[in-house]
Amino acid sequence: MNFPGLCPRATRVAAALVLLSLCLLPPSSSFSRLLPPSPAFFQDTFPGPGLNPAAFDTRFADFALRNGNLILRYSSAQVASPSGIECTPPAGDSDAAERTINLSFLGGGSELSNSLFICYAVGPGWGLSLPTLPSMPSSNDRTGYIIRPIRHGDGTNEVKFYRNDFGWVKEIKNDWTLPANPVTTIRRAVIRHRRNGEHHIALTFDTGLPFEKIYDFADSSYPPDTIHRGIQLIAKGHTYSSIDLDIRTDTWTVSESPSPFLPPSPVFSSLLQSSPAFSRLLQSSPAPLPSPSSPALTDDALDSMGLADMDQHNYYEASVHLSKALDMRKKKYGPEDLKVAESLDHLGKLYTNKNFAEAERYYVESLRIRTKKFARAGPGLLPSLDGLIDVYCVEEKYAEAEPLFKLELTIMENTSGTDSRELAARATKLAMIYAGKLNRPGDAEPLFKQALDLREKNLPPDSLDLEAAVFNLAADYHVEGRFAEAETLYLRALAIKELALGKDHPDVAGSLSKLARLYVTLNRFAEAEPLFKRVMDIRQKSLGQDHPFTWESMRDMAQLDMREGRDAEAEGLYKLILNIQEEHLGPDNHDAAVTMNDLASFYSSQRRFAEALPLYKNSLRIMEKEFGRNGPDADLIMSNIAMIHLAEKRYADAEPLYKELLSYRTKRLGKNHADVIDALDRLAIICAKLNRPKESKTYAERAKKIREKIVH
């Protein structure tokens, strides 16, 4: 038996796969316990890249092979697509009643984080069994189930289960009963699923000792007829991260029972009778879709059904109904009718949950139709404008969103009967973009004022919406340096919030904190101190000492203590924060790394370099593990370490750090940035101290040229 294009070893493996598929023996159908899967439907030890496409299919595959094990390696940055490997059994018996999948993870296992997805019962199609994200291909027509083990930053762990209907992903179950730290890795996954919708899953985690978690759930409406094929192991990077993940897996095995359709097993029958939770799950499963060809289903009925499906997060069913309604309306009314535009808007709203490019396409077409129908810009444009603006904002296409925002506000202002609350909300949204995204506080101010004026006219004096409008304008003045006006408005916002919520509410603490920071900016420390103490007291009582907002208030107090020369109090607070964070989150977490940097900076300010340096290095190690070597946090910490080396006249230790900083800053900030000049100046000093005058002169001249270019 020969397979063209395969190496001899791969050919032998492929032949063995075919022989195995001819010698199937049905495994035990009992779901009451897990057994090692008997004869393998396919076994994959990944002998090399020349793999038999009839036996399995690899997509999105960036992998290496080491000692017969699969090493799934990916590097994921902010906008990178998830990557993974997919295996599907040979063509043949696709109507099996039961399938067992056994995945064993060797080596370091897989880190329990937001990065790992195990997908099974994957149906035919292209794309990963995940929601389509802006960074992913738009084509995603997969079906199947997704297991997602998650390790949260606060040390808690959970496992979520999703169902994917042709790219529309819906959560069907989650579990929070995994132990907290130190769950770090998943070692083994054994999955049994049946054509009648029963699922039995055993996950083994590493907590220092093996910890096994069993999950049983039923989903009688899916898969609809056959037991779907395939396995996917998918890795998805965190935002702003750039990491490599090694997943070492030994033999993956899949076994199938070709027996006739199976009724619910005794285990599941008793489970469903005794468990209200499982009964509710079955009741909430979507009913079979009514036939769109039924005479009773008019275009309006289909459109209404689609909107109702969307409200219930049944997105796949919504896509079927809304798409059929659109087709019927095009035939019934013509492609340029407002009914067609309405359907396009509804599909745009639906696809905002899945694929922004598709949502944008629907809204643009609807806006084109509406613009042709209305000779003047009128309220008839608003449904399409609203949706398209929101999609552009999510995609951060602010240049495209801005003129549409302005048109929308003009229409709303000129339309009698416009809801003032909606007008204020839209004005505020554009103002927030100007202030927070485009760094144009001057353009934000009139819009914040407009929103405040509308809310003052229409809301009672203790309304939290009014408070938000006052606070937004105060924050804008703060950024613009109009501190007296900002203070007046901060005080007014604080009074409204205290009236509405009471003086000890956690939300009041946020307003107090903003006012206190304004006083610090103005060097009015005596007025800031009681506010910071009050914030800390409110948050400790309402949120607890292990809450991030409480740490934030303690950090503010520590920084004020430093400014006021209360060094012992500042050091004590920093140490307390660090102890709490390490106790609740473990020693290697981001929040603890930030506090280490703060404490190290405190020691550096007192020239206690021997205490500062190990804290800086540990903080840098954690940041590198999470975000990579090249990132803003790593830049700051490396700069702090290099400054200590300079202060201690250890120039040879400082030089490689500044060279690394120079390279990174040039790539990230551009060669004419002030931080690039700073690195060049430091390197000029270091080379001079190391008796290398030519290099010193070169760095100094580069810095001089950049300064001259900036001045001119």
N, C-alpha and C positions, 0 to 999 in steps of 0.2 A: 504494500500500500504506500503510494508516494504522494507527497504534497508539494507542488511546484514552489520553488523559491525558499524552501526551508532547509536549514542545516540538518545533517543526519540525526543529531540528538533530538532536535525539535520534531523531526518526522517520527522518531520512535515514540516520543511522548504523545503526539497527535494520534498515532495508530493505537496506542494504549487507551486513549480516551474513547475512541470509537468502540474498541473491544469491550471496555467497561460498560458503555451505554447499552450493549447488547446482552449484558448479563445481569440486569437489575433484579434485585430481590426486594420486595416491599419491606420497608422498615416498620417498626411497631407504630401503630396509629394512636397509641395512648398519649395523652397530653399530661398525664398526672406526674410524670417524671421525665427527666432528660436522659437520653442514652447516646453514646457515641454514634454518629450516623453510620449505618451499615451501607452496603456497597456504594461507592462514590459514583454519583452521576457524572461529575467531572472532578478531577484533581489538578491543581495548578501549582507547580513548584517553581514557575517562572524560570525556565532553563536559559532563556536568552531572548533577544528582541525579535527573532524570527518565529513568531507565534502563529499557530494555526487559526485563521480567521473563522473556520467552521466551529472551533471549540470555544473560542471566547473573543471578545472584541475589546480592545483597549482604546480609550478615548481620553483626551485631556491628559495624556500620560507623560509625566515628567518623572521617570523613575530610574532607579539603578538596581542592579542585582548583586548581592553579596552573599557568598556561601549558600546559594540556593534560596535566599530569602528576598522578598520584595522590599525595597527601600523606596517608599513614596516620598519624594522630596519636592517641596514647592517653596517658592519665595513670593510672598504676597505683600504688596504695598497698598497704599490707600485706595487706588482705583484698579487694582489688579483683579482679574477674575478668579473665583475659586478654581482649584484644580483637583483632579482625582483620577481614579482608575476604575474602569467598568469591566466586568466579566459577565458574559452570558453563556449559558450552556449550549451544546450543539443543537442544531435544529432537530426536531423530532417530537417527543412526547411533551407537548406544551399544556396538556389538559390534566396534568396530575392533580390528585385531590389533596395532596399534602407534600410540603417541601421542608427539609431541614438544612440549614446553613450553619456551618461551623467555621468561625474565624478565630485564629489564635494569634495574639500579638506577642512577639518575643522582644529581646533587647530591652530598650527602655520603655517599651509599651507605647501607648499613645497618651499624650498629656491630656487630662480632662479639662477641656476649655471650650470656648465658643468655636473652636476651629475644626472639630471633627464631626462628620455626619456619616452614619452607616445607613445606606439605602438598600432596601430589598423589595422583592415583588415588583421589580422595575419593568414596566411595559415597553413595547417597541417605541422608537422615536429617537429624537436627537436632543441633546442638552442634558444638563445635570438635573437631578431630582431635587431641585431647590427653587425657591421663588426667583424669578428673573429680576436681577438687580440692574441698576444703571451701568454697572461695569461688566455685565454678562451679555452673551449673545441673546438676541431677542427671540430666537427660535427655541422654544421649550415646550414640547408636547408630550412630556413623560407622564407616567402614572406610577404609583407605588407608595411605599411607606418609608418613613425616615425616623431613625433613632438619633437623638442628639444629647449626649452627656455634656453637662455644663458645670464648670467650676466658676463661681462668682467671686468678685473681688473681696466680698466680705467674709469669705471662707465657707459659705454654704454651697451645697452641691445639689443638682437635680438631674433628672432625665426627662426629656420631652419626646413625645411621639407625634408625628404629623402624617397626614394623608395627602398625597399629591394627585390632583385630578388634572392631568394635561397642563401642568405648570401652575395651577392654582393650589396653593399649599394651605392647609387648614390644620390647626392643632386639635388633636383628638384626645390627648391624655398627657398629664404631667405628674411627676412624683417628687416630693420634697423630703422624703424620708431617708435619703442617703446620709451617712454620717458627715459631719463637717470635717475640717482638717483632721487628718492628713490625707484624704482621698486625692490622689494625684494622677493615677493612670488607669486605663482599662486594659485588662490582660486577655480577656476572652469574651466572645459573643456567640451564643448558640441561639438560633432563631428557628422556630417552627411556625409555619402559617398554613392555614387550610383554605380550600376553595370556598368553604361556607363562612369565612370571615373570622375564624378563631385564630388567635395569636398567643404564642407562649414563648417568652424570651428570658434567657438567663444571661446576665452580665456579671463578669467577675472583675472586681476592682482591686487595686493595690492600696492598702491602707497601712502598710508595714506587715500586715497579715492578709491573706486572701479574704475578700468580702464578696459574697455572692448575693445578687438581688434578682428576684424572680418577678416577672410581670406577666399577667394574663389580661387580655382584653378582647372584646368581640366587636366586630364591625360588619354586620350581616349584609350591608348593601354594597360591599366592595371587597375584593374585585367582583365584577358583575357576573362573569361566567367562568373564566379560566383562571388558573393560578399563574400569575405573571412571572416573567423570567428575569434573571439577572441580579447582579449585586453591584453596588457602587460604594467606594470608599472615597469620601470627598473631604478636602481640607480647605478651609476658608480663613483668610487672614483677618486680624483685627484692623480697625482703622488706624492709620499712621504707623502700622507695624511693617517690619521687613524681617521675616524669620524663615528658617528652614526647619521642617518637621520630618523626622525620620520615623517611619512606621515600619517596623520589621514584622513580617507575618510569615509563619510557616505555611504548610499546606492548607489551602482553602478547600473545604469539601462541601458538596451539595448532594443530598440524596432525596429521591422522590418516591412517593407511593402512587402507582398508576391505578389504584383501586377505584371503584365507582364513587360517585358523589357521596360524601359522608354526612350523616346527620350529626347534630351537636353531640359531643362526647359527654359521658356522665359527669365528668369534672365540670364542664361548662354548664350543663343543665342545672346542677346543684348551685353552682356559682351564681347564675343568673336569677335563680329563684330566691337566693338568700341575700343578694346584694342590690339594694336600691340604686347604687351608683352605676352598676352595669346595666340595670333596666333603663335608667335615664339615658345612658349612652346609646342603647339600641333605639329608644324612642326618638332621640335627636338625630339619628342617621337620616340623611335625605332620602325621600321616597323616590322611586323611579321617575325619570322625567316623563311628563305627558308628551304624547306625540304632537310635534308642532304642526302636523298636517291635519289634526282634528279640526272640523269645521267650527267647534266652539271657541277655539283659540284665535281670536282676532289679533291684529297688530297691537291694539291698545292693551288687550289682555296679556299678551306676551311681554309687552313693555312693563306693565305693572308687576307681573310675576318676577321679571328680572330685577326690578328695583327692590322687591321684597326679599329675593334671594341675596342681594347685595347687603341689605340691612342685617341679614342673619349670617353674613360671612360665607355664604355658599357661592363662592365666586365662579366655579366652573358652571354650575347650573345657571347662574346669572348670565354668563357669557353666551350660553346656548340660547337662552330666551331673548336676550337683547339683540344678538346678531340676527336671529330669525325675524324679530320685529323690524329691524332695519331693512332687511331684504324685502319684506312684505310692503313696507312703506315706500320704498323706491319704486316698486312695481305699481303700487296703487295710486300714489300721488305724483310720481316723477322725482328725479334725483335732486331737484332744486327746491323742494318744498320744506316749509318750516317743521313739519312732522319728521322729516328726515334729519334735519338739524337737531331736533330734540333727541332722537335716537343716538346720533353721533355724540351729543353731550353726555348722555347716560353711559355710553361705552367708554368715553374719555374718563369719566369718573371711575368706572370699573377698572380700567387699565392703569389708573394711578396707583392701584394696589399691587400691580405686577410689573409693568413695563412703561417707563415714562416716555420713551420714544413713540410707542403706540398711542399712549394717551394724548401726547402732543399732536400726533397726526389726526386723530379724531376731532380734537378741539379746533385745529386750524381749518379743517374742512367745514365744520359747523359755522365757524366765524365767517368764512368766505360766503356761505349760503345766506347767513343773516345779514351780512353787509350788502349783498345784492338786493335783498328784500326791503331794506330800510334805506330810503334816500338820504335821510339825515341820521346822524348818530343818535340812537334812542335806546330806551330801556330794553328793546328786543335783543340788543347785543350782549347784555349782561351775563346770561347763562354761560355763553362760550368764553367771554372775557374772564369771568371768575375762574373757571377751570383752567384755562390756558395760563393765566398769571400764576396760579398755585403750582402748576407743573414746572413752569420756568423757575420759580423760587426754589423748589425742591432740587432742581438740577443746577441751581446757582447760576442761571443765565439771567443775571440782573439787568444787563444791557437790553435784552429782549423784553424783559418784564416791565421796565420803567415806563416806556411810552404807553403800554397797555394800561398800566396802573393810572396814569394821568388821564387817559381817555375815560376809564371807568369812573374815576372820581368826578370828572366833568359831567358825565351822563347822570350820575346819581345826584349831583348838586342841582341839576336843571330839571329833574323829574319830580313833579309834585307827588307827595305821598311816600317819598323814600324814607325808609326806616332810619332814623337818626343814629340808632345804635350800630346798624350795619355800616353806615357811612363813616362813623367814628372808628369802627374796627378796621375798615380798609385803609383809612388815612393813617392809622397807627401802624399798620403792617408796612406800608411804604416808608413811613418815617423810621421804623426800626431797621429797614434795609439800608436807608441812607446813613443812619448813625452807626449800626453795628457791622454792616458788610462792606459798604462803600466808603466809610470814613468821611462822610459829608454831613457833619452835625448841623452846619448852617442850612442845608436843604431840609433837614429833618425838623428843624424848629417850627416853621409855619404849620406843618402838618400836625405835630404834637399839640400846638396851640388850637388848631381847628378841632381836633378830637376832644380837647379839654373843654372848649367852648360848647360843643354839642352836648357833652355829658353834664356840664353845669346846668344847662337849660332843661334837661330832661330827667335828671336823676336826683334822688334825695341826698342830703349832705353826708349820710353815713354809708353811701354805696361804695362797695369795693371796686366797681368799674370806674367810679370817679377817682378813687384813690390811685388806681393804676395810671390814669391819665395825668394826674398831678405828679406822680413819681417819675413817669417817663420824661416829662418836660424838665423836671429837676435834674435827672441824670444827664440830659442833653446839655443843660447849662453847666453842669459840673465838668463835662468833657471840654466844653468851649472855654473854660476858665472863668465863667461868670459866677463866682463863688457866692456872692451875697444873694443873688437871685436863687441860686440852687439851694442855699440854706433855708430861705423862706419857704420854698416849695417842699423841701424835705420835711420840715416841721409840720407843714399843713398835712402832708400825706400821712405822717406818723399819727397826728391827732385823729384823722379819719379812721385809720386802721385800729387804733386803740378803742375808739367809740364803737366800731363795728364788731370787734373780736375780743376785746378785753386786753388789759395791759400785759398779761402774762402769756399770750398766745405765741406759738413759735413763729408765725408770720410777722408778728410785731418785731421780733428779734432781727429779722432781715432789714427792716426799715431803720431800726436803731443802729445797726452795723454800718449802713451806708452813710448815715449822718455822722457817726463817729469817725469814719475814714475821711470824710470831708474836713473835720476838725483837725485830724492829723496832718492833712495836706496844708492847712493854714497854721500849723505849729501851735494849735490851741489844745495842748495835751491835757490840761486840767479839765477841759470840758469833754474831751474824748474818753478819759479814763472811766468815769462812772457809767457811761453808756456801754463801753466794752464789758465792764463787770456785770452789768444788767443783762447783756446779751448772753454772756457765759452762764449766768445763773438760770435764765429762762431755758436755754437749750439743755443744760445738764438735767433740769427737773422734767422737762417735757419729752426730750429725745433720748436721754441717757448719755453716759460718758463715752460710749463706744460708737457714737454717731459721727459721721464726717462733718456735719455742721457744727457739732460741739468742738471738734478738733480745730475747725476754722476759727471759732471764737477764741479758743485758748491760744492759738497762734497769733491772732491779732493782739491779744493781751501781752504775750511774750515780746512781740516786736515793740510795743509801747514801753514795756519795762526797760528794754534795751535803750531806747531813745532817752528815757528819763534817768538812765544810769543805775537802774535797779538790777544789777547783773545776777545776783543770786536768785531773785524771783524769776527772771527770764530763763536761766538755765534750768531751774526746777520745773517750769512749765514745759519746756521742750523735752526734757527727759520723761516727764509724765505722759505727754502725748505719744512719744516713741514707744514707751512700755505698753500703753493701751493698744496701739496699733499692732505691735508684734504679738501681743497676747491673743488678739481677736482675729487677726488676718495672717499670722505667720510672719517670720522675719524677712521673707523675700517678696514684699508687696510694694506697689507703687507709692502708696500713701506714706509708708514707713521710709521709703527712699527720699521723698520730699522733706520729711521731718529730719532725717539724717543730714541732709544738705543744709537745712536751716540751723541745726545745732552746730554743725561744722563751721558755718559762716559766723556764728556767734563766737566760737572759740578762735577763729581767725582774727576777728576784730580785736580780740584781747591778746593776739600773738601767741596763743596756746596751740601752736602748730602741731605738736606731737599728738594732741587729742583730736585736732581737726582732720588730719590727713587720713587716718583709717576710716573715719566716717565718710569722707568724700569718696574714697575708693570703694567702699561697700555700696554707697548710693549709686555710683557709676556702674558697678557690676549689675545691680538690679535693673537700672534703666536700659543698659545694653541688652540684657536678657529679654526685656519686654519690647523695646522699640528699635533695637539695633544701635550700632556705634554712632551712626550719623543721625542725630536728632537734636532739637533745641535743648532738651534737658541734658543730654550728654555734653553738648557744647558748653553749657553753663558750668557743669561740674568739672570738666577738663580744664576750663579756664581758671576755676578756683584752685584746682590742684597746681596748675602751672604757676599761679601767683604765689603760692606758698613756696615752691621751689625757688622762685626769684627772690622772695624775701629772705630765704635762707642761703642765698648765693649758690644754689645748686643748679648752675646754668645748663650743664649737660643733661640733667633730668628734665628741665623745662623745655629745651629745644624741640624734641620730637613731638611734644604735645602741641606747641604752637605751630609747628609745620602741619600737623594733622588738622588743627583748627583753621589754618589758612586755606588748606585745600577744601575742606568742607564748606566754609563760609563763602568761598568764591563760587562754588557750585550752587549753593542754596540761595545766596543773597545777591550774587553778581559781583564782578571784580571792582566796582566803584563804591562799595558799601563801607560805612564807617567802621564796622567790625573787622573788615578785611584790612583797613588801614591800621587798626589797633594791633592785629597779629603781625603785620609787617614791622611796625615800630618795635614790638617786643623782640622779634627776631633780630632786628638791627642791634638792639642793646645786647642781646645774648652773644651774638657773634663778636661784638667788640670786646666783651668781657672774656671771651674764649680766645682772644688774640687772633681773630680772623677778620682783619679790617676790610678786605675786598668784599667778602660776603656781606659784612655789615653795611658797607656803602651801597651795595646792590639793593638790599632790602629798603634802606632809607630813601634811595632815589625812586624806587617804585611807589613808596608811600607818598613822596613829594609830588609825583606826577598825578596821582589820583586826587590829591588835595587840590592841585591847580585846576584839574578838570572839573571838579565839583564847584569850585569858586566861580569859574567862568561859565 
